[in-house]
Amino acid sequence: MCLLLSSCSMSSKMLIIKAKNVANLLWMISSKVNVNTTAIYINKRPSLPIILELLNKAPNLKVIYLPPSIYLSISKKIVDSLKSVDVVIKPIAVKKGRPPKYTCTHHSKIMELRRLGYSISEISSKTGIPRRSIYYLLKSLTSHNYTGT
């Protein structure tokens, strides 16, 4: 099972840390992670120093998300030791490529205006989004059962 991380579905309490090397990751953990962190995404294999730093800075940590390629190569000892302190490791795919031009706020606004009965041209003039893009967004949002949350 692999989740897809996107701006609309991302939990507000999940902290995403991407580092180029382990030293940089440890520094970012020590500076960004706090007691309120319950879920975190890291892009490096969790070694003992990384896990100790995470558990030290975030005693309420419940989930560590990793890229699928790293998740498959984790030691069973690490997984078992984290389970003993009620921390679960899960794979999650981070969306790559060009970031979306229109955010969840845009999507919500378009859907709300459409529900209120505005025409595509009126929505376009109110939001500044081209009509063609509004048609495309409405089609993709309704096919994915977008709820606006």
TATALIN-V642872 format. One record per backbone hydrogen bond with DSSP energy under -0.5 kcal/mol. NH is the residue of the N-H (numbers start at 1). CO is the residue of the C=O. E is the energy in kcal/mol with one decimal. If there is no record, write none. Layout:
nh=NH co=CO e=E
nh=NH co=CO e=E
This chain:
nh=3 co=91 e=-1.1
nh=5 co=3 e=-0.6
nh=5 co=93 e=-3.0
nh=6 co=4 e=-0.6
nh=10 co=6 e=-1.3
nh=14 co=11 e=-1.1
nh=15 co=39 e=-2.2
nh=17 co=15 e=-0.6
nh=17 co=41 e=-3.0
nh=25 co=21 e=-2.2
nh=26 co=22 e=-2.8
nh=27 co=23 e=-2.1
nh=28 co=24 e=-2.5
nh=29 co=25 e=-2.6
nh=30 co=26 e=-2.4
nh=31 co=27 e=-1.6
nh=32 co=28 e=-2.5
nh=33 co=29 e=-1.9
nh=37 co=34 e=-1.6
nh=38 co=13 e=-0.6
nh=39 co=13 e=-0.7
nh=40 co=63 e=-1.9
nh=41 co=15 e=-3.0
nh=42 co=65 e=-2.2
nh=43 co=17 e=-0.8
nh=47 co=45 e=-0.9
nh=51 co=47 e=-2.6
nh=52 co=48 e=-2.7
nh=53 co=49 e=-2.1
nh=54 co=50 e=-2.5
nh=55 co=51 e=-2.8
nh=56 co=52 e=-2.1
nh=57 co=53 e=-2.5
nh=58 co=54 e=-2.7
nh=61 co=58 e=-1.7
nh=62 co=38 e=-2.9
nh=63 co=38 e=-1.9
nh=64 co=88 e=-2.9
nh=65 co=40 e=-3.6
nh=65 co=63 e=-0.5
nh=66 co=90 e=-2.3
nh=70 co=67 e=-0.6
nh=71 co=67 e=-2.6
nh=72 co=68 e=-1.9
nh=73 co=70 e=-1.1
nh=74 co=71 e=-1.2
nh=79 co=75 e=-1.8
nh=80 co=76 e=-2.7
nh=81 co=77 e=-2.6
nh=82 co=78 e=-2.3
nh=83 co=79 e=-2.0
nh=84 co=80 e=-1.6
nh=85 co=81 e=-0.6
nh=85 co=82 e=-0.8
nh=86 co=83 e=-1.8
nh=87 co=82 e=-2.8
nh=88 co=62 e=-2.9
nh=90 co=64 e=-2.4
nh=92 co=66 e=-2.6
nh=93 co=3 e=-3.8
nh=94 co=92 e=-0.5
nh=95 co=5 e=-1.2
nh=107 co=103 e=-2.2
nh=108 co=104 e=-2.7
nh=109 co=105 e=-2.4
nh=110 co=106 e=-2.7
nh=111 co=107 e=-2.5
nh=112 co=108 e=-2.6
nh=113 co=109 e=-2.6
nh=114 co=110 e=-2.3
nh=115 co=111 e=-2.4
nh=116 co=112 e=-1.7
nh=117 co=114 e=-1.4
nh=118 co=113 e=-2.3
nh=123 co=119 e=-2.5
nh=124 co=120 e=-2.5
nh=125 co=121 e=-2.2
nh=126 co=122 e=-2.2
nh=127 co=123 e=-2.5
nh=128 co=124 e=-2.3
nh=134 co=130 e=-1.9
nh=135 co=131 e=-2.6
nh=136 co=132 e=-2.2
nh=137 co=133 e=-3.1
nh=138 co=134 e=-2.9
nh=139 co=135 e=-2.2
nh=140 co=136 e=-2.6
nh=141 co=137 e=-3.0
nh=142 co=138 e=-2.4
nh=143 co=139 e=-1.7
nh=144 co=140 e=-1.0
nh=145 co=142 e=-0.8
nh=146 co=141 e=-2.7
